[in-house]
Amino acid sequence: MTSVANALEQHRAAHLEELKELLRIPSISSLSEHTQDVRRCAEWLAAALERAGLEHVRVLPTEGHPVVYADWLHAGGERPTVLIYGHYDVQPVDPLELWHSPPFEPEVRDGRLYARGAVDDKGQLFVHIKAVEALLRETRSLPVNVRFLVEGEEEVGSAHLEDFIERNRDLLAADVAVISDTSLFAPDVPSITYGLRGLVYLQVDVRGPSSDLHSGSYGGSVANPAEALARIIAGLKDERGRVTVPGFYDRVRDLEEHEREQWRSLPFDEAAYTRELGVEELYGEEGYSTLERLWARPTLEVNGIWGGFIGEGSKTVLPAEAHAKISSRLVPNQDPDEIARLLAEHIERTAPRGVRVEVRRMHGGRPAVVPPDHPAMEAASRAVERGFGKSPVLIREGGSIPVVASFEVLLGAPTLLVGFGLPEGNAHAPNEWLLLDHFYAGIRTSVALLEELGRVELVTAGAGPKG
């Protein structure tokens, strides 16, 4: 066993306690009452990066929550530069009563670490800090040049991150980016994600009369905004599960046959998946398997709908307005700006008479795919095998990480998505958890990844350290 591997084994308990300390900070980026907690979390991470041996550690302002930056650039210009990205902000904890232990008091139960942020994304980010720390402590060096970029607004759409990257291209120049904010396919199936869906998020506001009206006195004489909204939403899909918006599918890149074959070979139990979700049957676009619909087909979903009286008892009201939040997951080569425009035009065009409709775009991101035969992907496969003891499978995920496309467009750097969570880890839900075995395997994998990347030649627009 190498000195680095020995050190990782010896410091397992210390690594866990440090992670618990990080998880105790309620860095909820969407709630203004936690603004100071978000700042405190950024400063905690900056101190942890300094303790790990990184240099030029800074907490940098944005128009929103700050970014944490650090680097170590002494491997030499002939070695690749790796940009490690993560986020330190977390989702709100509601509904609090469903948590079995307080969300910001980390607790280990049955080999799982429970806390908000355990898997999304503090626990997964922390494996890379500990990996760099172990290499620097034991070898006094790193096999590659490393930069860290850790943001505090991922859970609210990363509204200021792309501008930050564009203004700091030299500071962030890299040959490849690494993100651990994804999942293994299953507990015994280590995975590398090579594709993510993009996102468009909209709010639809439907307004009618100037105030709520008595439904007996006025019902039948004016259009009902809640009913109008229901008609709009019902018309967005047909009975086959396909989106009815003209042009929605025009640019969708079809799956390759080898991808279909590979996904069919994965140990996916559709019956178990159905039971876990608590539904009677699965539903989606006809003509595609469940994994194909999850990973490689676009979607349109209603995320929330409200309007009128929803309190206890009855109130015969005709509401003045109704609202819905709608998201669309996008696949290569769909463009978020184009899809947002097509959706807005269709909703406005199909709105019933007698109401006013406004469609507001909230946030989004581009889809991304990294070729599986890229040298960095091959290095990542070797690293995961070293960290987990078995070869990984290549998968896509249905979620979105907008910064992946930003790294490609602005830095010319492909992104390796090497995750250590599990789909059932309750990210964004009560009782979020990270398997401790995966936390420790993640640190081993991160060490191996830096070593493997140091052995390959990467030629990209971001080649070599700068700044």
Secondary structure, DSSP 4 states (H G I P E B T S, - for coil): --HHHHHHHHTHHHHHHHHHHHHTS--BTT-GGGHHHHHHHHHHHHHHHHHTT-EEEEEE--SSS-EEEEEE--S-TTS-EEEEEEE--B----SGGG-SS-TTS-EEETTEEESTTTTTTHHHHHHHHHHHHHHHHHHSS-SSEEEEEEES-GGGT-TTHHHHHHHTHHHH--SEEEE--SB-SBTTB-EEEEEE-EEEEEEEEEE-SSS-EEHHHHBTTB--HHHHHHHHHHTTB-TTS-B-STTTTTTPPPPPHHHHHHHHTS---HHHHHHHHT-SS----TTS-HHHHHHHS---EEEEEEES--SSS---EE-SEEEEEEEEEE-TT--HHHHHHHHHHHHHHHPPTT-EEEEEEEEEE--EE--TTSHHHHHHHHHHHHHHSSPPEEEEESS--THHHHIIIII---EEE---B-TTS-TTSTT-EEEHHHHHHHHHHHHHHHHHHTTS----TT-S---
